[in-house]
Amino acid sequence: MSLPTRDLEPRKTPCQARSVFTVNAVFEATIQVLLSDGLPRLTTTRVADRAGVSTGALYGTRAKPL
């Protein structure tokens, strides 16, 4: 089964250094969780823990809905 591919755009581009760091940490953590635990175990809590941020910080980094 293949997943549909779509180009995703962030809701907003971070300007402050700490925001850029957070976005990069979340993206990297998402990849790490996917590789280590698989898609069925990908959760916001796991990603936030791996990235070292709160789960609330993830809501500003979501892609725009299509």
HTML snippet that shows the backbone in 3Dmol.js (N, CA, C, O; Angstrom):
<script src="https://3Dmol.org/build/3Dmol-min.js"></script>
<div id="view" style="width:600px;height:400px;position:relative"></div>
<script>
const pdb = `
ATOM      1  N   MET A   1       0.843  -1.176   0.000  1.00  0.00           N
ATOM      2  CA  MET A   1       0.000   0.000   0.000  1.00  0.00           C
ATOM      3  C   MET A   1       0.888   1.238   0.000  1.00  0.00           C
ATOM      4  O   MET A   1       1.754   1.386   0.862  1.00  0.00           O
ATOM      5  N   SER A   2       0.680   2.100  -0.937  1.00  0.00           N
ATOM      6  CA  SER A   2       1.469   3.328  -0.962  1.00  0.00           C
ATOM      7  C   SER A   2       0.598   4.501  -0.525  1.00  0.00           C
ATOM      8  O   SER A   2      -0.601   4.553  -0.799  1.00  0.00           O
ATOM      9  N   LEU A   3       1.233   5.423   0.154  1.00  0.00           N
ATOM     10  CA  LEU A   3       0.521   6.608   0.633  1.00  0.00           C
ATOM     11  C   LEU A   3       0.503   7.662  -0.459  1.00  0.00           C
ATOM     12  O   LEU A   3       1.456   7.765  -1.230  1.00  0.00           O
ATOM     13  N   PRO A   4      -0.560   8.444  -0.539  1.00  0.00           N
ATOM     14  CA  PRO A   4      -0.585   9.521  -1.539  1.00  0.00           C
ATOM     15  C   PRO A   4       0.490  10.547  -1.218  1.00  0.00           C
ATOM     16  O   PRO A   4       0.742  10.856  -0.053  1.00  0.00           O
ATOM     17  N   THR A   5       1.108  11.061  -2.239  1.00  0.00           N
ATOM     18  CA  THR A   5       2.127  12.082  -2.041  1.00  0.00           C
ATOM     19  C   THR A   5       1.551  13.438  -2.387  1.00  0.00           C
ATOM     20  O   THR A   5       0.877  13.599  -3.404  1.00  0.00           O
ATOM     21  N   ARG A   6       1.821  14.410  -1.532  1.00  0.00           N
ATOM     22  CA  ARG A   6       1.367  15.786  -1.744  1.00  0.00           C
ATOM     23  C   ARG A   6       2.474  16.718  -1.280  1.00  0.00           C
ATOM     24  O   ARG A   6       3.211  16.405  -0.345  1.00  0.00           O
ATOM     25  N   ASP A   7       2.582  17.825  -1.918  1.00  0.00           N
ATOM     26  CA  ASP A   7       3.494  18.846  -1.441  1.00  0.00           C
ATOM     27  C   ASP A   7       2.831  19.555  -0.271  1.00  0.00           C
ATOM     28  O   ASP A   7       1.706  20.039  -0.391  1.00  0.00           O
ATOM     29  N   LEU A   8       3.521  19.616   0.853  1.00  0.00           N
ATOM     30  CA  LEU A   8       2.983  20.271   2.032  1.00  0.00           C
ATOM     31  C   LEU A   8       3.693  21.596   2.247  1.00  0.00           C
ATOM     32  O   LEU A   8       4.899  21.710   2.031  1.00  0.00           O
ATOM     33  N   GLU A   9       2.953  22.569   2.662  1.00  0.00           N
ATOM     34  CA  GLU A   9       3.516  23.875   2.968  1.00  0.00           C
ATOM     35  C   GLU A   9       3.239  24.190   4.429  1.00  0.00           C
ATOM     36  O   GLU A   9       2.137  23.937   4.917  1.00  0.00           O
ATOM     37  N   PRO A  10       4.224  24.738   5.134  1.00  0.00           N
ATOM     38  CA  PRO A  10       3.971  25.095   6.527  1.00  0.00           C
ATOM     39  C   PRO A  10       2.936  26.211   6.611  1.00  0.00           C
ATOM     40  O   PRO A  10       2.787  27.004   5.681  1.00  0.00           O
ATOM     41  N   ARG A  11       2.223  26.262   7.737  1.00  0.00           N
ATOM     42  CA  ARG A  11       1.251  27.329   7.950  1.00  0.00           C
ATOM     43  C   ARG A  11       1.920  28.695   7.917  1.00  0.00           C
ATOM     44  O   ARG A  11       1.369  29.663   7.393  1.00  0.00           O
ATOM     45  N   LYS A  12       3.099  28.753   8.479  1.00  0.00           N
ATOM     46  CA  LYS A  12       3.868  29.999   8.484  1.00  0.00           C
ATOM     47  C   LYS A  12       5.343  29.635   8.552  1.00  0.00           C
ATOM     48  O   LYS A  12       5.703  28.566   9.045  1.00  0.00           O
ATOM     49  N   THR A  13       6.185  30.516   8.062  1.00  0.00           N
ATOM     50  CA  THR A  13       7.618  30.299   8.110  1.00  0.00           C
ATOM     51  C   THR A  13       8.169  30.939   9.371  1.00  0.00           C
ATOM     52  O   THR A  13       7.944  32.125   9.613  1.00  0.00           O
ATOM     53  N   PRO A  14       8.892  30.167  10.180  1.00  0.00           N
ATOM     54  CA  PRO A  14       9.411  30.737  11.420  1.00  0.00           C
ATOM     55  C   PRO A  14      10.488  31.790  11.142  1.00  0.00           C
ATOM     56  O   PRO A  14      11.301  31.638  10.230  1.00  0.00           O
ATOM     57  N   CYS A  15      10.478  32.846  11.935  1.00  0.00           N
ATOM     58  CA  CYS A  15      11.452  33.925  11.771  1.00  0.00           C
ATOM     59  C   CYS A  15      12.481  33.935  12.902  1.00  0.00           C
ATOM     60  O   CYS A  15      13.669  34.157  12.671  1.00  0.00           O
ATOM     61  N   GLN A  16      12.017  33.696  14.108  1.00  0.00           N
ATOM     62  CA  GLN A  16      12.927  33.739  15.251  1.00  0.00           C
ATOM     63  C   GLN A  16      13.758  32.463  15.313  1.00  0.00           C
ATOM     64  O   GLN A  16      13.294  31.388  14.933  1.00  0.00           O
ATOM     65  N   ALA A  17      14.979  32.593  15.793  1.00  0.00           N
ATOM     66  CA  ALA A  17      15.900  31.459  15.847  1.00  0.00           C
ATOM     67  C   ALA A  17      15.325  30.305  16.656  1.00  0.00           C
ATOM     68  O   ALA A  17      15.489  29.146  16.275  1.00  0.00           O
ATOM     69  N   ARG A  18      14.653  30.603  17.769  1.00  0.00           N
ATOM     70  CA  ARG A  18      14.115  29.507  18.580  1.00  0.00           C
ATOM     71  C   ARG A  18      12.980  28.792  17.858  1.00  0.00           C
ATOM     72  O   ARG A  18      12.796  27.588  18.033  1.00  0.00           O
ATOM     73  N   SER A  19      12.220  29.523  17.051  1.00  0.00           N
ATOM     74  CA  SER A  19      11.142  28.903  16.275  1.00  0.00           C
ATOM     75  C   SER A  19      11.703  28.007  15.179  1.00  0.00           C
ATOM     76  O   SER A  19      11.193  26.912  14.940  1.00  0.00           O
ATOM     77  N   VAL A  20      12.749  28.473  14.517  1.00  0.00           N
ATOM     78  CA  VAL A  20      13.410  27.665  13.490  1.00  0.00           C
ATOM     79  C   VAL A  20      13.950  26.386  14.124  1.00  0.00           C
ATOM     80  O   VAL A  20      13.807  25.303  13.557  1.00  0.00           O
ATOM     81  N   PHE A  21      14.566  26.505  15.293  1.00  0.00           N
ATOM     82  CA  PHE A  21      15.095  25.347  16.007  1.00  0.00           C
ATOM     83  C   PHE A  21      13.969  24.360  16.341  1.00  0.00           C
ATOM     84  O   PHE A  21      14.127  23.154  16.156  1.00  0.00           O
ATOM     85  N   THR A  22      12.840  24.871  16.830  1.00  0.00           N
ATOM     86  CA  THR A  22      11.714  24.010  17.200  1.00  0.00           C
ATOM     87  C   THR A  22      11.167  23.268  15.989  1.00  0.00           C
ATOM     88  O   THR A  22      10.937  22.060  16.056  1.00  0.00           O
ATOM     89  N   VAL A  23      10.960  23.970  14.893  1.00  0.00           N
ATOM     90  CA  VAL A  23      10.433  23.340  13.679  1.00  0.00           C
ATOM     91  C   VAL A  23      11.384  22.246  13.196  1.00  0.00           C
ATOM     92  O   VAL A  23      10.946  21.146  12.859  1.00  0.00           O
ATOM     93  N   ASN A  24      12.665  22.540  13.162  1.00  0.00           N
ATOM     94  CA  ASN A  24      13.644  21.551  12.717  1.00  0.00           C
ATOM     95  C   ASN A  24      13.684  20.355  13.663  1.00  0.00           C
ATOM     96  O   ASN A  24      13.793  19.214  13.215  1.00  0.00           O
ATOM     97  N   ALA A  25      13.597  20.610  14.963  1.00  0.00           N
ATOM     98  CA  ALA A  25      13.604  19.523  15.946  1.00  0.00           C
ATOM     99  C   ALA A  25      12.376  18.631  15.771  1.00  0.00           C
ATOM    100  O   ALA A  25      12.482  17.408  15.869  1.00  0.00           O
ATOM    101  N   VAL A  26      11.223  19.225  15.515  1.00  0.00           N
ATOM    102  CA  VAL A  26       9.989  18.454  15.327  1.00  0.00           C
ATOM    103  C   VAL A  26      10.077  17.615  14.055  1.00  0.00           C
ATOM    104  O   VAL A  26       9.714  16.439  14.076  1.00  0.00           O
ATOM    105  N   PHE A  27      10.547  18.184  12.963  1.00  0.00           N
ATOM    106  CA  PHE A  27      10.678  17.421  11.722  1.00  0.00           C
ATOM    107  C   PHE A  27      11.649  16.257  11.900  1.00  0.00           C
ATOM    108  O   PHE A  27      11.362  15.135  11.484  1.00  0.00           O
ATOM    109  N   GLU A  28      12.787  16.525  12.514  1.00  0.00           N
ATOM    110  CA  GLU A  28      13.790  15.477  12.742  1.00  0.00           C
ATOM    111  C   GLU A  28      13.233  14.392  13.662  1.00  0.00           C
ATOM    112  O   GLU A  28      13.427  13.203  13.410  1.00  0.00           O
ATOM    113  N   ALA A  29      12.548  14.795  14.716  1.00  0.00           N
ATOM    114  CA  ALA A  29      11.973  13.829  15.650  1.00  0.00           C
ATOM    115  C   ALA A  29      10.911  12.976  14.961  1.00  0.00           C
ATOM    116  O   ALA A  29      10.811  11.779  15.227  1.00  0.00           O
ATOM    117  N   THR A  30      10.126  13.578  14.087  1.00  0.00           N
ATOM    118  CA  THR A  30       9.102  12.826  13.361  1.00  0.00           C
ATOM    119  C   THR A  30       9.744  11.727  12.525  1.00  0.00           C
ATOM    120  O   THR A  30       9.276  10.588  12.527  1.00  0.00           O
ATOM    121  N   ILE A  31      10.791  12.059  11.825  1.00  0.00           N
ATOM    122  CA  ILE A  31      11.504  11.067  11.013  1.00  0.00           C
ATOM    123  C   ILE A  31      12.078   9.970  11.904  1.00  0.00           C
ATOM    124  O   ILE A  31      11.973   8.787  11.578  1.00  0.00           O
ATOM    125  N   GLN A  32      12.684  10.356  13.025  1.00  0.00           N
ATOM    126  CA  GLN A  32      13.267   9.371  13.931  1.00  0.00           C
ATOM    127  C   GLN A  32      12.217   8.421  14.494  1.00  0.00           C
ATOM    128  O   GLN A  32      12.447   7.214  14.566  1.00  0.00           O
ATOM    129  N   VAL A  33      11.066   8.958  14.894  1.00  0.00           N
ATOM    130  CA  VAL A  33      10.003   8.103  15.439  1.00  0.00           C
ATOM    131  C   VAL A  33       9.475   7.165  14.347  1.00  0.00           C
ATOM    132  O   VAL A  33       9.242   5.985  14.608  1.00  0.00           O
ATOM    133  N   LEU A  34       9.291   7.670  13.153  1.00  0.00           N
ATOM    134  CA  LEU A  34       8.826   6.822  12.060  1.00  0.00           C
ATOM    135  C   LEU A  34       9.797   5.678  11.801  1.00  0.00           C
ATOM    136  O   LEU A  34       9.380   4.533  11.626  1.00  0.00           O
ATOM    137  N   LEU A  35      11.085   5.985  11.776  1.00  0.00           N
ATOM    138  CA  LEU A  35      12.083   4.959  11.488  1.00  0.00           C
ATOM    139  C   LEU A  35      12.232   3.952  12.627  1.00  0.00           C
ATOM    140  O   LEU A  35      12.427   2.761  12.382  1.00  0.00           O
ATOM    141  N   SER A  36      12.141   4.418  13.850  1.00  0.00           N
ATOM    142  CA  SER A  36      12.374   3.517  14.985  1.00  0.00           C
ATOM    143  C   SER A  36      11.113   2.777  15.421  1.00  0.00           C
ATOM    144  O   SER A  36      11.193   1.614  15.817  1.00  0.00           O
ATOM    145  N   ASP A  37       9.955   3.425  15.357  1.00  0.00           N
ATOM    146  CA  ASP A  37       8.729   2.834  15.898  1.00  0.00           C
ATOM    147  C   ASP A  37       7.693   2.474  14.831  1.00  0.00           C
ATOM    148  O   ASP A  37       6.798   1.669  15.088  1.00  0.00           O
ATOM    149  N   GLY A  38       7.804   3.054  13.653  1.00  0.00           N
ATOM    150  CA  GLY A  38       6.858   2.781  12.582  1.00  0.00           C
ATOM    151  C   GLY A  38       5.657   3.710  12.628  1.00  0.00           C
ATOM    152  O   GLY A  38       5.392   4.362  13.638  1.00  0.00           O
ATOM    153  N   LEU A  39       4.943   3.757  11.522  1.00  0.00           N
ATOM    154  CA  LEU A  39       3.786   4.643  11.383  1.00  0.00           C
ATOM    155  C   LEU A  39       2.683   4.383  12.408  1.00  0.00           C
ATOM    156  O   LEU A  39       2.104   5.342  12.919  1.00  0.00           O
ATOM    157  N   PRO A  40       2.369   3.130  12.730  1.00  0.00           N
ATOM    158  CA  PRO A  40       1.285   2.902  13.695  1.00  0.00           C
ATOM    159  C   PRO A  40       1.554   3.501  15.085  1.00  0.00           C
ATOM    160  O   PRO A  40       0.614   3.774  15.832  1.00  0.00           O
ATOM    161  N   ARG A  41       2.819   3.704  15.429  1.00  0.00           N
ATOM    162  CA  ARG A  41       3.159   4.229  16.756  1.00  0.00           C
ATOM    163  C   ARG A  41       3.569   5.706  16.710  1.00  0.00           C
ATOM    164  O   ARG A  41       4.070   6.241  17.699  1.00  0.00           O
ATOM    165  N   LEU A  42       3.360   6.355  15.585  1.00  0.00           N
ATOM    166  CA  LEU A  42       3.666   7.780  15.456  1.00  0.00           C
ATOM    167  C   LEU A  42       2.567   8.586  16.144  1.00  0.00           C
ATOM    168  O   LEU A  42       1.426   8.604  15.683  1.00  0.00           O
ATOM    169  N   THR A  43       2.909   9.245  17.238  1.00  0.00           N
ATOM    170  CA  THR A  43       1.952  10.075  17.967  1.00  0.00           C
ATOM    171  C   THR A  43       2.582  11.423  18.269  1.00  0.00           C
ATOM    172  O   THR A  43       3.803  11.571  18.240  1.00  0.00           O
ATOM    173  N   THR A  44       1.739  12.400  18.559  1.00  0.00           N
ATOM    174  CA  THR A  44       2.267  13.716  18.920  1.00  0.00           C
ATOM    175  C   THR A  44       3.089  13.636  20.200  1.00  0.00           C
ATOM    176  O   THR A  44       4.086  14.344  20.342  1.00  0.00           O
ATOM    177  N   THR A  45       2.683  12.791  21.120  1.00  0.00           N
ATOM    178  CA  THR A  45       3.420  12.661  22.379  1.00  0.00           C
ATOM    179  C   THR A  45       4.819  12.109  22.129  1.00  0.00           C
ATOM    180  O   THR A  45       5.792  12.619  22.685  1.00  0.00           O
ATOM    181  N   ARG A  46       4.930  11.075  21.301  1.00  0.00           N
ATOM    182  CA  ARG A  46       6.251  10.502  21.001  1.00  0.00           C
ATOM    183  C   ARG A  46       7.139  11.522  20.291  1.00  0.00           C
ATOM    184  O   ARG A  46       8.316  11.664  20.621  1.00  0.00           O
ATOM    185  N   VAL A  47       6.574  12.228  19.322  1.00  0.00           N
ATOM    186  CA  VAL A  47       7.362  13.220  18.581  1.00  0.00           C
ATOM    187  C   VAL A  47       7.812  14.340  19.514  1.00  0.00           C
ATOM    188  O   VAL A  47       8.975  14.742  19.486  1.00  0.00           O
ATOM    189  N   ALA A  48       6.906  14.841  20.329  1.00  0.00           N
ATOM    190  CA  ALA A  48       7.249  15.923  21.248  1.00  0.00           C
ATOM    191  C   ALA A  48       8.326  15.486  22.233  1.00  0.00           C
ATOM    192  O   ALA A  48       9.269  16.234  22.494  1.00  0.00           O
ATOM    193  N   ASP A  49       8.194  14.278  22.782  1.00  0.00           N
ATOM    194  CA  ASP A  49       9.210  13.774  23.705  1.00  0.00           C
ATOM    195  C   ASP A  49      10.570  13.682  23.019  1.00  0.00           C
ATOM    196  O   ASP A  49      11.585  14.096  23.580  1.00  0.00           O
ATOM    197  N   ARG A  50      10.584  13.140  21.807  1.00  0.00           N
ATOM    198  CA  ARG A  50      11.849  12.988  21.075  1.00  0.00           C
ATOM    199  C   ARG A  50      12.446  14.346  20.722  1.00  0.00           C
ATOM    200  O   ARG A  50      13.665  14.511  20.746  1.00  0.00           O
ATOM    201  N   ALA A  51      11.594  15.321  20.392  1.00  0.00           N
ATOM    202  CA  ALA A  51      12.073  16.655  20.004  1.00  0.00           C
ATOM    203  C   ALA A  51      12.437  17.511  21.214  1.00  0.00           C
ATOM    204  O   ALA A  51      13.145  18.510  21.085  1.00  0.00           O
ATOM    205  N   GLY A  52      11.946  17.111  22.400  1.00  0.00           N
ATOM    206  CA  GLY A  52      12.224  17.910  23.593  1.00  0.00           C
ATOM    207  C   GLY A  52      11.355  19.152  23.685  1.00  0.00           C
ATOM    208  O   GLY A  52      11.772  20.174  24.231  1.00  0.00           O
ATOM    209  N   VAL A  53      10.149  19.060  23.149  1.00  0.00           N
ATOM    210  CA  VAL A  53       9.214  20.187  23.198  1.00  0.00           C
ATOM    211  C   VAL A  53       7.885  19.698  23.781  1.00  0.00           C
ATOM    212  O   VAL A  53       7.666  18.495  23.922  1.00  0.00           O
ATOM    213  N   SER A  54       7.007  20.636  24.117  1.00  0.00           N
ATOM    214  CA  SER A  54       5.679  20.257  24.598  1.00  0.00           C
ATOM    215  C   SER A  54       4.817  19.831  23.417  1.00  0.00           C
ATOM    216  O   SER A  54       5.095  20.194  22.274  1.00  0.00           O
ATOM    217  N   THR A  55       3.771  19.059  23.697  1.00  0.00           N
ATOM    218  CA  THR A  55       2.875  18.669  22.608  1.00  0.00           C
ATOM    219  C   THR A  55       2.182  19.894  22.011  1.00  0.00           C
ATOM    220  O   THR A  55       1.855  19.897  20.824  1.00  0.00           O
ATOM    221  N   GLY A  56       1.955  20.925  22.809  1.00  0.00           N
ATOM    222  CA  GLY A  56       1.353  22.154  22.297  1.00  0.00           C
ATOM    223  C   GLY A  56       2.208  22.843  21.256  1.00  0.00           C
ATOM    224  O   GLY A  56       1.688  23.527  20.375  1.00  0.00           O
ATOM    225  N   ALA A  57       3.525  22.668  21.349  1.00  0.00           N
ATOM    226  CA  ALA A  57       4.425  23.293  20.373  1.00  0.00           C
ATOM    227  C   ALA A  57       4.240  22.692  18.985  1.00  0.00           C
ATOM    228  O   ALA A  57       4.575  23.329  17.987  1.00  0.00           O
ATOM    229  N   LEU A  58       3.715  21.485  18.913  1.00  0.00           N
ATOM    230  CA  LEU A  58       3.532  20.836  17.616  1.00  0.00           C
ATOM    231  C   LEU A  58       2.425  21.487  16.793  1.00  0.00           C
ATOM    232  O   LEU A  58       2.459  21.425  15.564  1.00  0.00           O
ATOM    233  N   TYR A  59       1.468  22.095  17.433  1.00  0.00           N
ATOM    234  CA  TYR A  59       0.314  22.613  16.706  1.00  0.00           C
ATOM    235  C   TYR A  59       0.654  23.813  15.824  1.00  0.00           C
ATOM    236  O   TYR A  59      -0.080  24.095  14.877  1.00  0.00           O
ATOM    237  N   GLY A  60       1.722  24.509  16.099  1.00  0.00           N
ATOM    238  CA  GLY A  60       2.136  25.622  15.252  1.00  0.00           C
ATOM    239  C   GLY A  60       2.978  25.186  14.073  1.00  0.00           C
ATOM    240  O   GLY A  60       3.303  26.007  13.214  1.00  0.00           O
ATOM    241  N   THR A  61       3.344  23.900  14.008  1.00  0.00           N
ATOM    242  CA  THR A  61       4.232  23.421  12.954  1.00  0.00           C
ATOM    243  C   THR A  61       3.525  22.542  11.923  1.00  0.00           C
ATOM    244  O   THR A  61       4.174  21.995  11.031  1.00  0.00           O
ATOM    245  N   ARG A  62       2.212  22.401  12.035  1.00  0.00           N
ATOM    246  CA  ARG A  62       1.475  21.557  11.099  1.00  0.00           C
ATOM    247  C   ARG A  62       1.425  22.193   9.719  1.00  0.00           C
ATOM    248  O   ARG A  62       1.507  23.413   9.571  1.00  0.00           O
ATOM    249  N   ALA A  63       1.292  21.352   8.731  1.00  0.00           N
ATOM    250  CA  ALA A  63       1.129  21.841   7.353  1.00  0.00           C
ATOM    251  C   ALA A  63      -0.303  22.347   7.164  1.00  0.00           C
ATOM    252  O   ALA A  63      -1.210  21.957   7.899  1.00  0.00           O
ATOM    253  N   LYS A  64      -0.493  23.208   6.184  1.00  0.00           N
ATOM    254  CA  LYS A  64      -1.826  23.695   5.844  1.00  0.00           C
ATOM    255  C   LYS A  64      -2.654  22.541   5.298  1.00  0.00           C
ATOM    256  O   LYS A  64      -2.139  21.728   4.530  1.00  0.00           O
ATOM    257  N   PRO A  65      -3.909  22.452   5.672  1.00  0.00           N
ATOM    258  CA  PRO A  65      -4.757  21.423   5.061  1.00  0.00           C
ATOM    259  C   PRO A  65      -4.994  21.733   3.596  1.00  0.00           C
ATOM    260  O   PRO A  65      -5.076  22.895   3.197  1.00  0.00           O
ATOM    261  N   LEU A  66      -5.100  20.687   2.806  1.00  0.00           N
ATOM    262  CA  LEU A  66      -5.306  20.904   1.361  1.00  0.00           C
ATOM    263  C   LEU A  66      -6.762  21.009   1.025  1.00  0.00           C
ATOM    264  O   LEU A  66      -7.115  21.191  -0.140  1.00  0.00           O
TER     265      LEU A  66
END
`;
const viewer = $3Dmol.createViewer("view");
viewer.addModel(pdb, "pdb");
viewer.setStyle({}, {cartoon: {color: "spectrum"}});
viewer.zoomTo();
viewer.render();
</script>
